[in-house]
Amino acid sequence: MSDRSLLKGAVAGLVAGAVGTFVKSKAEPILQDLGEKWFPPTHAEKELPGADVQGHPDRMPPAKMAQEATDVVGVKLSRDEKMKAQEGIHWAFGTGAGLTYGVLAEITDIEVGFGLPAAGVLFAGTHGSTLPLAGLQADPDELPDAWWVWELGSHLVYGATVELTRRAVRRALG
């Protein structure tokens, strides 16, 4: 891109991150159903933290993060409060990652691979390492095989969506 602009990249990335976050949230249950059809998990596997976005959304990492943050001040969140906090964390992280991606696309070749390598790095740096180390999710080796289909798969959907949207918005911005 000959007309590099960090501001335009940030705007394009922010919009792309929001669109990607929305699409990822719609893809997860579809991919979970598909993954569980191909690789049926045991009941014990579905009980693990981070293993069941549809049946146990309150056990997903953002919900656990919200509860742990409020535990510090002695506040116990209800399931509904955890779900609202999870939604906010999900959107903040997704749009923030998109914004970062948009800025990096202005100064690097991050968009090579249509956003999929960046999505893989995002997955590896969160669900693949940091979240289990923080105790917010079970270790990937313990999670059901279906988890890889929907969690990694939804991150790849996010990455491709972010890149498609970023390109369109960036073109519109000139």
SVG drawing of the C-alpha trace seen along z (x, -y; Angstrom):
<svg xmlns="http://www.w3.org/2000/svg" viewBox="-29 -9 35 48">
<polyline fill="none" stroke="black" stroke-width="0.4" points="0.0,0.0 1.6,-3.2 -0.7,-5.6 0.1,-4.4 -1.8,-6.0 -1.9,-4.8 -5.2,-6.6 -6.9,-5.1 -5.4,-1.7 -6.7,-2.1 -10.2,-3.0 -10.3,-0.2 -9.0,2.2 -11.5,1.1 -14.5,1.6 -13.0,4.9 -12.5,6.1 -16.1,5.3 -17.4,7.2 -15.0,10.1 -16.1,10.3 -19.8,10.4 -19.1,13.1 -16.9,15.2 -19.8,15.2 -22.2,16.5 -19.6,19.1 -18.8,20.6 -22.0,22.5 -22.2,23.7 -18.6,25.0 -19.2,26.5 -22.1,28.5 -20.0,29.6 -17.0,30.5 -19.1,32.4 -20.7,34.4 -17.2,35.3 -15.6,35.8 -18.2,36.4 -16.9,35.2 -17.5,37.0 -19.6,35.5 -16.4,34.9 -14.7,33.1 -17.6,30.7 -17.4,29.8 -13.9,28.5 -13.4,24.7 -13.6,23.3 -14.9,26.5 -18.6,25.8 -19.5,22.3 -23.1,23.3 -23.9,25.4 -21.6,23.7 -21.0,20.1 -20.5,19.0 -17.4,21.2 -15.7,19.6 -12.5,17.6 -14.0,14.1 -16.7,15.1 -14.1,16.6 -11.9,13.5 -14.8,11.3 -15.6,13.4 -11.9,13.5 -11.6,9.7 -14.7,9.2 -13.6,11.9 -10.7,9.5 -13.3,7.1 -15.5,9.8 -18.3,9.6 -20.0,12.8 -21.4,12.3 -24.7,13.9 -24.7,16.0 -26.4,13.1 -23.8,10.7 -21.0,13.0 -22.6,13.3 -22.9,9.5 -19.3,9.1 -18.2,11.8 -19.9,10.1 -18.2,6.8 -14.8,8.5 -15.3,10.4 -16.2,7.2 -13.4,5.2 -10.8,7.8 -12.1,8.5 -12.3,4.9 -9.0,4.1 -7.2,7.0 -8.8,5.7 -7.6,2.2 -4.1,3.5 -4.2,5.6 -5.3,2.6 -2.4,0.5 0.1,3.3 -1.3,3.8 -0.2,0.3 3.4,0.9 4.0,4.6 2.9,7.5 0.7,8.9 -2.2,9.4 -0.2,12.0 -2.2,15.2 -5.5,13.4 -5.4,12.8 -5.3,16.6 -1.7,16.6 -2.5,13.6 -5.6,15.4 -3.5,18.5 -1.1,16.4 -4.0,14.8 -5.4,18.2 -2.0,19.5 -1.3,16.5 -4.7,16.7 -6.5,20.1 -3.3,22.0 -1.2,20.6 -2.1,17.6 -5.6,18.5 -4.7,22.0 -1.6,20.7 -3.9,18.1 -6.3,20.9 -9.1,19.4 -9.4,22.4 -8.4,26.0 -5.2,27.0 -5.7,27.6 -4.4,31.2 -7.3,31.9 -10.0,30.3 -12.2,32.4 -11.1,32.7 -14.3,30.9 -12.9,27.8 -10.2,27.5 -12.8,27.4 -14.9,24.6 -12.3,22.6 -9.5,22.6 -12.0,22.6 -13.8,19.5 -10.5,17.7 -9.7,18.5 -13.1,17.2 -12.4,14.1 -9.1,13.5 -10.4,13.9 -13.4,11.7 -11.2,9.0 -8.9,9.0 -11.8,8.9 -13.5,6.1 -10.2,4.2 -9.4,4.2 -12.9,2.9 -12.9,0.2 -9.3,-0.8 -10.2,-1.1 -13.2,-3.2 -11.1,-5.5 -8.7,-6.0"/>
</svg>
